[in-house]
Amino acid sequence: MQIFQEPEKNLVLNGRRVTVFGLGKTGLACARFLSNQGARVLVTDRRSPSEHAPNLPLLAQWGCQWELGEHGERALSGAELLLLSPGVSLDNDIVKEGIGRGIPLMGEIELAYRFCPAPIVAVTGTNGKGTTTRLIAAILREKGLPVHVAGNIGTPLVEGLHLIGPDSLVVLEVSSFQLETISSFRPRVAVLLNISEDHLDRHPDFETYRKMKERLFEYQEPSDCAVLNADDPAVAPVFSKVRCPCLPFSQKKSLEEGAFFEGETWATSLRGEKVTYGARARASLSGRHNWENILAATLASVVLGARPDDVQRALENFNLEHHRIEYVATIRGVTFYDDSKGTNPSATQAALESFSSPVILIAGGKNKKLDFTHLGSVIASRAKCLLLLGESADELEHAARKGGMRAIERVADFREAVKRAGEMASPADVVLFSPACASFDMFRNAEERGEVFQAEVRRLASEIQIS
């Protein structure tokens, strides 16, 4: 049985009855695009009409219908195509019923790809994909190319298709959720940074999650390119599966082909031509995880014609994305960092390993069925104190104590966490908020959570200044 929409060179939507599952940012963008293409659109979302009140006039303006508060039978009645937002699982009962009836299905990335006139560079991985996506775009812009950035980074690709021409380049951050529903999506350059446990509340096990990441390369052809992490054992199986040239990157060894370190510089070697880039110290990014991102971004960009000067200028001027080990303030010699987007144990480990100063770690949130055991040992070796909040506080405390951590306290919210961290810290210490968890127990998303943390840091700074 064909679950996903059969690839069509020119996907015809005019007059077609399409049900869009999910009315978040992606679902809304899809509804508008589909309506503009002449489709008859029904949007379904489990949240109540009152939660979607600002969007309902837009749906009415576009001629869409809606079913809110549930995914019911109406979502399937007469439907010729199901369009899934990334947050809607294939295990959803109504989605499964639709599949059982033979109704074709696709996701936003696949839909946008069918109408995208420009080549795509796609980046995935458990950690670092947002930074790498932005860095590739920065390098290519230094070369003078018209670049459009979209995907899981915050803007659905389908939303900006009208801005993209055949001479553009699209740089796309892609999640495992988005890769679940592809059926022809073919990036010219595909980048896989790393794979570690994440989203096990959505995927049944790690191997399923890993295979979702592999799907990025499923429809590539010999003229395309795959950029892969040669240091990650979970990525290793991909090398033998892709049908196009593989370009590896490594922080641990020199390579005949790929990107690697040479002392305090880094280099690329492609088709026998070796190029050495500037000293690591000239880059605005630091830390082991960011050098993984830099090597991957350099390779992907050079494949597309970027010059060494383009790479170096982009790196010297690059700023990290918000809420990703983002500097917030220095208060009485103590520096505060917001890593709200560190939503899994490997991300928090990388954040801890970015600092040589003593760290007071604030962590906790909603666990995604991930194992905190190894992180507990890292916390014990890297942090002087652990402040915990949120649903996963018990699990994190158990893992940290098992790893040998003794200085652990519970806090009720960010105001108490920041205040307590400020009391405990000595000059030159770092206060790091890196939750290792999702935000959904307390906030709508990681961005809102990070803004609340930063607001409390600024509050503490103002109170100390007044006193």
C-alpha positions as CSV (number, residue, x, y, z in Angstrom):
1,M,0.0,0.0,0.0
2,Q,1.3,3.5,-0.9
3,I,1.3,5.5,2.3
4,F,3.0,8.7,1.1
5,Q,1.9,10.7,-1.9
6,E,3.3,9.3,-5.1
7,P,6.0,11.7,-6.6
8,E,4.5,13.8,-9.4
9,K,6.8,16.0,-11.5
10,N,4.1,18.7,-11.3
11,L,1.9,18.1,-8.3
12,V,-1.6,19.3,-9.1
13,L,-3.5,20.7,-6.1
14,N,-6.3,22.7,-7.9
15,G,-9.6,21.3,-6.8
16,R,-8.1,18.6,-4.6
17,R,-9.5,18.0,-1.1
18,V,-6.6,18.3,1.3
19,T,-6.7,17.9,5.1
20,V,-4.0,19.6,7.0
21,F,-3.2,18.1,10.4
22,G,-2.0,20.7,13.0
23,L,-2.6,24.4,13.1
24,G,0.8,25.6,14.4
25,K,3.2,27.7,12.3
26,T,3.7,25.0,9.8
27,G,0.0,24.0,9.4
28,L,-1.0,27.6,8.9
29,A,1.6,28.1,6.2
30,C,0.5,24.9,4.5
31,A,-3.1,26.0,4.6
32,R,-2.3,29.3,2.9
33,F,-0.1,27.7,0.2
34,L,-2.6,24.9,-0.6
35,S,-5.4,27.4,-0.8
36,N,-3.4,29.6,-3.2
37,Q,-2.9,26.5,-5.3
38,G,-6.6,26.0,-5.5
39,A,-7.0,23.1,-3.1
40,R,-10.1,22.7,-0.9
41,V,-8.5,22.8,2.5
42,L,-9.8,21.5,5.9
43,V,-7.5,22.1,8.9
44,T,-7.8,19.9,11.9
45,D,-6.2,20.4,15.3
46,R,-6.8,18.9,18.8
47,R,-6.5,22.3,20.5
48,S,-9.7,24.3,21.2
49,P,-11.1,27.1,19.0
50,S,-10.2,29.7,21.7
51,E,-6.5,28.7,21.5
52,H,-6.6,29.4,17.7
53,A,-8.8,32.5,17.7
54,P,-6.2,34.7,16.0
55,N,-5.8,32.3,13.1
56,L,-9.5,31.7,12.3
57,P,-10.0,34.9,10.4
58,L,-7.0,34.0,8.2
59,L,-8.4,30.6,7.5
60,A,-11.7,32.1,6.6
61,Q,-10.1,34.7,4.3
62,W,-8.3,31.8,2.5
63,G,-11.4,29.8,2.1
64,C,-10.4,27.0,4.4
65,Q,-12.6,25.0,6.7
66,W,-11.6,23.8,10.1
67,E,-12.3,21.2,12.7
68,L,-10.9,22.1,16.2
69,G,-10.8,20.3,19.5
70,E,-10.3,16.9,17.9
71,H,-9.1,14.9,14.9
72,G,-12.4,13.4,13.9
73,E,-14.1,11.6,11.0
74,R,-14.6,14.9,9.2
75,A,-10.8,15.0,8.7
76,L,-11.0,12.0,6.4
77,S,-14.4,12.5,4.7
78,G,-13.7,13.0,1.1
79,A,-10.0,13.7,1.7
80,E,-7.7,13.1,-1.3
81,L,-4.5,14.0,0.5
82,L,-3.4,14.3,4.1
83,L,-0.8,16.9,5.0
84,L,0.9,16.3,8.3
85,S,2.6,19.0,10.4
86,P,5.9,17.8,12.0
87,G,4.2,17.7,15.5
88,V,1.6,15.1,14.3
89,S,2.7,11.5,14.6
90,L,2.1,8.8,12.1
91,D,0.7,6.9,15.1
92,N,-2.2,9.3,15.5
93,D,-5.3,7.2,15.3
94,I,-7.1,9.2,12.6
95,V,-3.9,9.4,10.6
96,K,-3.6,5.6,10.8
97,E,-7.2,5.3,9.8
98,G,-6.6,7.5,6.8
99,I,-3.6,5.4,5.8
100,G,-5.7,2.3,6.1
101,R,-8.2,3.7,3.7
102,G,-5.4,4.4,1.2
103,I,-5.5,8.2,1.4
104,P,-2.0,9.5,0.3
105,L,0.0,11.4,2.9
106,M,2.9,13.9,2.9
107,G,4.6,16.4,5.1
108,E,5.4,20.1,4.6
109,I,9.0,19.5,3.6
110,E,7.9,17.1,0.8
111,L,5.1,19.5,-0.3
112,A,7.5,22.5,-0.4
113,Y,10.2,20.4,-2.2
114,R,7.8,19.6,-5.1
115,F,7.4,23.3,-5.8
116,C,10.9,24.6,-4.9
117,P,12.8,25.9,-8.0
118,A,16.2,26.1,-6.3
119,P,18.7,23.4,-5.1
120,I,18.6,22.5,-1.4
121,V,21.3,22.1,1.2
122,A,19.7,20.1,4.0
123,V,21.2,19.7,7.5
124,T,20.2,17.2,10.2
125,G,21.6,15.7,13.4
126,T,20.7,15.5,17.0
127,N,22.6,18.6,18.0
128,G,24.1,21.6,16.1
129,K,21.9,21.6,13.1
130,G,20.5,25.1,13.6
131,T,24.0,26.6,14.1
132,T,25.4,24.7,11.0
133,T,22.4,25.7,8.9
134,R,23.0,29.4,9.7
135,L,26.7,29.0,9.2
136,I,26.4,27.5,5.8
137,A,24.1,30.3,4.8
138,A,26.5,32.9,6.2
139,I,29.4,31.5,4.1
140,L,27.4,31.3,0.9
141,R,26.2,34.8,1.4
142,E,29.8,35.9,1.7
143,K,30.2,34.4,-1.7
144,G,27.4,36.6,-2.9
145,L,24.8,34.0,-3.5
146,P,21.1,34.6,-2.8
147,V,20.3,32.3,0.1
148,H,17.0,31.3,1.7
149,V,17.1,29.7,5.1
150,A,14.1,27.7,6.3
151,G,12.9,24.5,7.9
152,N,13.0,23.3,11.5
153,I,15.1,26.5,12.2
154,G,11.8,28.4,12.5
155,T,10.3,29.3,9.1
156,P,8.5,26.6,7.1
157,L,10.0,26.3,3.6
158,V,6.5,26.4,2.0
159,E,6.0,29.9,3.6
160,G,8.8,31.5,1.5
161,L,8.5,29.7,-1.8
162,H,7.4,32.8,-3.6
163,L,10.7,34.5,-2.6
164,I,12.9,31.7,-4.1
165,G,14.1,31.7,-7.7
166,P,16.1,29.2,-9.7
167,D,19.3,31.1,-9.0
168,S,18.8,30.9,-5.3
169,L,20.1,28.3,-2.8
170,V,18.0,27.0,0.0
171,V,19.6,26.0,3.3
172,L,17.3,23.8,5.2
173,E,17.4,22.5,8.8
174,V,15.5,19.2,8.9
175,S,14.3,17.2,11.9
176,S,13.5,13.5,12.3
177,F,9.8,14.4,12.5
178,Q,10.0,16.0,9.0
179,L,12.0,13.1,7.5
180,E,9.2,10.7,8.6
181,T,7.0,11.9,5.7
182,I,9.3,12.4,2.7
183,S,8.8,10.4,-0.5
184,S,11.0,12.1,-3.0
185,F,12.8,14.9,-1.1
186,R,16.3,15.2,-2.7
187,P,18.9,17.7,-1.3
188,R,21.8,18.4,-3.6
189,V,24.0,18.5,-0.5
190,A,22.9,16.6,2.7
191,V,24.7,17.0,6.0
192,L,24.5,14.6,9.0
193,L,26.2,16.1,12.0
194,N,25.7,13.5,14.7
195,I,23.1,11.1,16.2
196,S,22.5,10.6,19.9
197,E,19.4,9.7,21.9
198,D,16.5,12.2,21.5
199,H,12.7,12.3,20.9
200,L,12.2,8.8,22.3
201,D,8.8,10.0,23.4
202,R,7.9,10.1,19.6
203,H,10.1,7.3,18.1
204,P,9.8,3.8,19.7
205,D,13.5,3.3,20.1
206,F,16.9,4.8,19.2
207,E,17.4,2.6,16.1
208,T,14.1,4.0,14.7
209,Y,15.2,7.5,15.4
210,R,18.6,6.8,13.8
211,K,17.0,5.5,10.7
212,M,14.8,8.6,10.4
213,K,18.0,10.6,10.2
214,E,19.3,8.3,7.5
215,R,16.3,9.1,5.4
216,L,17.9,12.5,4.5
217,F,20.0,10.6,1.9
218,E,17.3,8.2,0.6
219,Y,16.5,10.0,-2.6
220,Q,19.9,11.5,-3.4
221,E,21.5,10.6,-6.8
222,P,25.1,10.1,-7.8
223,S,25.5,13.8,-8.8
224,D,24.6,14.9,-5.2
225,C,26.9,15.0,-2.2
226,A,26.7,13.7,1.4
227,V,28.6,15.3,4.2
228,L,29.0,12.9,7.2
229,N,30.6,12.8,10.6
230,A,33.5,10.3,10.5
231,D,33.8,10.4,14.3
232,D,30.3,9.3,15.3
233,P,29.7,5.5,15.4
234,A,25.9,6.1,15.0
235,V,26.6,7.8,11.6
236,A,29.0,5.1,10.4
237,P,26.3,2.9,8.8
238,V,25.3,5.7,6.5
239,F,28.6,5.7,4.6
240,S,27.8,2.4,2.9
241,K,24.2,3.3,2.1
242,V,24.3,6.6,0.2
243,R,24.4,6.5,-3.6
244,C,26.4,9.7,-4.0
245,P,30.0,10.8,-3.1
246,C,30.6,10.9,0.7
247,L,32.7,13.7,2.2
248,P,33.6,13.0,5.8
249,F,34.7,15.5,8.5
250,S,36.7,14.6,11.6
251,Q,38.1,16.3,14.7
252,K,40.3,13.3,15.5
253,K,42.2,12.4,12.3
254,S,43.5,13.8,9.0
255,L,41.6,12.7,5.9
256,E,42.5,12.2,2.3
257,E,39.2,13.7,1.4
258,G,37.1,15.8,3.6
259,A,37.5,18.4,6.4
260,F,39.8,18.0,9.4
261,F,42.2,19.7,11.9
262,E,45.9,20.4,11.5
263,G,47.1,21.7,14.8
264,E,45.5,25.1,15.3
265,T,44.2,25.3,11.8
266,W,41.6,23.3,9.8
267,A,41.7,22.2,6.3
268,T,39.7,20.7,3.4
269,S,40.9,18.2,0.9
270,L,38.8,17.7,-2.2
271,R,39.8,16.0,-5.4
272,G,43.4,16.1,-4.4
273,E,43.4,19.9,-3.7
274,K,44.1,20.8,-0.1
275,V,43.1,24.2,1.4
276,T,44.1,25.4,4.8
277,Y,42.0,27.9,6.7
278,G,42.9,30.3,9.4
279,A,43.7,29.6,13.0
280,R,40.9,28.4,15.2
281,A,41.3,31.5,17.4
282,R,40.0,33.7,14.6
283,A,36.6,32.0,14.6
284,S,33.9,33.5,16.7
285,L,32.7,30.0,17.7
286,S,34.4,27.8,20.2
287,G,33.9,24.4,21.9
288,R,34.2,20.9,20.6
289,H,30.6,20.8,19.4
290,N,31.0,24.0,17.4
291,W,34.1,22.8,15.7
292,E,32.1,19.8,14.5
293,N,29.6,22.4,13.0
294,I,32.4,24.4,11.5
295,L,34.0,21.5,9.7
296,A,30.6,20.3,8.3
297,A,29.6,23.8,7.2
298,T,33.0,24.4,5.5
299,L,32.7,21.2,3.5
300,A,29.1,21.8,2.4
301,S,29.9,25.4,1.4
302,V,33.1,24.6,-0.5
303,V,31.3,21.9,-2.5
304,L,29.0,24.7,-3.6
305,G,31.9,27.0,-4.6
306,A,32.7,28.9,-1.5
307,R,36.3,30.3,-1.3
308,P,38.6,30.2,1.8
309,D,38.1,34.0,2.3
310,D,34.3,33.5,2.3
311,V,34.6,30.8,5.0
312,Q,37.0,32.9,7.2
313,R,35.0,36.1,7.0
314,A,31.7,34.3,7.8
315,L,33.3,32.6,10.8
316,E,34.9,35.8,12.2
317,N,31.5,37.6,12.1
318,F,29.2,34.7,13.1
319,N,27.0,34.9,16.1
320,L,25.4,31.9,17.8
321,E,21.6,31.6,17.6
322,H,19.5,32.8,20.5
323,H,19.3,30.4,23.5
324,R,22.2,28.3,22.3
325,I,25.0,28.8,25.0
326,E,24.0,32.5,24.7
327,Y,25.8,35.0,26.9
328,V,23.2,36.9,29.0
329,A,25.1,39.0,31.6
330,T,28.0,39.2,34.0
331,I,26.9,40.0,37.6
332,R,29.7,40.6,40.2
333,G,32.1,38.6,38.1
334,V,29.7,35.7,37.5
335,T,28.7,35.0,33.9
336,F,25.2,33.7,33.0
337,Y,24.6,31.7,29.9
338,D,21.2,30.6,28.4
339,D,21.3,27.2,26.6
340,S,17.5,26.6,26.6
341,K,17.8,24.8,23.2
342,G,20.0,22.2,24.9
343,T,17.0,19.8,25.0
344,N,18.8,16.5,25.3
345,P,21.6,15.0,27.4
346,S,24.3,15.2,24.7
347,A,23.5,18.9,24.1
348,T,23.9,19.7,27.9
349,Q,27.1,17.6,28.0
350,A,28.5,19.7,25.1
351,A,27.5,22.9,26.8
352,L,29.2,21.9,30.1
353,E,32.4,20.9,28.2
354,S,32.5,24.4,26.6
355,F,33.6,26.0,29.9
356,S,36.8,25.6,31.9
357,S,35.5,27.7,34.8
358,P,33.5,26.2,37.7
359,V,29.8,25.8,36.6
360,I,26.6,26.0,38.5
361,L,24.1,24.1,36.3
362,I,20.4,24.8,36.1
363,A,18.6,21.9,34.5
364,G,15.3,20.1,34.2
365,G,12.0,20.1,32.2
366,K,10.1,17.4,30.4
367,N,12.0,14.2,29.7
368,K,11.6,12.7,26.2
369,K,12.2,9.1,27.5
370,L,15.9,9.7,27.4
371,D,18.6,8.2,29.6
372,F,20.4,10.6,31.9
373,T,22.9,8.1,33.3
374,H,26.0,9.3,31.4
375,L,25.0,13.0,31.8
376,G,24.9,12.4,35.5
377,S,28.6,11.5,35.5
378,V,29.4,14.5,33.3
379,I,27.6,16.8,35.7
380,A,29.4,15.3,38.7
381,S,32.8,15.9,37.0
382,R,32.0,19.3,35.4
383,A,29.6,21.2,37.7
384,K,30.1,22.5,41.3
385,C,26.4,22.6,41.9
386,L,23.2,21.4,40.3
387,L,19.9,23.3,40.6
388,L,16.9,21.3,39.4
389,L,13.3,22.2,38.4
390,G,10.5,20.7,36.3
391,E,9.0,17.3,35.8
392,S,12.4,15.5,35.3
393,A,14.0,16.7,38.5
394,D,13.8,13.3,40.2
395,E,15.4,11.5,37.3
396,L,18.2,14.0,36.9
397,E,18.9,14.0,40.6
398,H,19.1,10.2,40.7
399,A,21.5,10.2,37.7
400,A,23.7,12.9,39.1
401,R,23.9,11.4,42.6
402,K,24.7,8.0,41.0
403,G,27.5,9.8,39.1
404,G,28.9,11.2,42.3
405,M,27.3,14.6,42.5
406,R,26.4,15.8,46.0
407,A,25.7,19.5,45.7
408,I,22.1,19.3,44.4
409,E,19.2,21.6,45.2
410,R,15.6,21.8,44.0
411,V,14.1,25.1,43.0
412,A,10.5,26.0,42.2
413,D,11.0,28.3,39.2
414,F,13.5,30.4,37.3
415,R,13.3,33.3,39.7
416,E,14.4,31.0,42.6
417,A,17.0,29.2,40.4
418,V,18.7,32.4,39.3
419,K,18.6,34.0,42.7
420,R,20.0,30.8,44.3
421,A,22.7,30.5,41.7
422,G,23.7,34.1,42.2
423,E,24.0,33.4,46.0
424,M,26.2,30.3,45.5
425,A,28.5,31.6,42.8
426,S,32.0,33.0,43.3
427,P,33.6,35.6,40.9
428,A,34.7,33.8,37.7
429,D,32.1,31.1,38.0
430,V,29.6,30.3,35.2
431,V,25.9,29.9,35.7
432,L,24.6,27.8,32.9
433,F,21.0,27.0,32.1
434,S,21.1,23.9,30.0
435,P,18.0,21.8,30.7
436,A,18.7,18.5,28.9
437,C,14.9,18.3,28.5
438,A,12.0,19.7,26.5
439,S,10.1,22.7,27.7
440,F,6.6,21.5,27.4
441,D,6.0,20.9,31.1
442,M,6.2,24.6,31.8
443,F,6.5,26.6,28.5
444,R,5.2,26.5,24.9
445,N,8.7,26.1,23.5
446,A,12.5,26.4,24.2
447,E,12.5,30.1,23.1
448,E,9.9,31.2,25.6
449,R,11.7,29.3,28.3
450,G,15.0,31.0,27.5
451,E,13.4,34.4,27.5
452,V,12.0,33.8,31.0
453,F,15.5,32.7,32.2
454,Q,17.1,35.8,30.7
455,A,14.5,38.1,32.2
456,E,15.2,36.7,35.6
457,V,19.0,37.2,35.1
458,R,18.3,40.8,34.2
459,R,16.1,41.2,37.2
460,L,18.9,39.9,39.4
461,A,21.3,42.3,37.8
462,S,19.0,45.3,38.5
463,E,18.3,44.3,42.1
464,I,22.0,44.0,42.8
465,Q,22.7,47.3,41.1
466,I,20.0,49.0,43.2
467,S,21.3,47.5,46.5
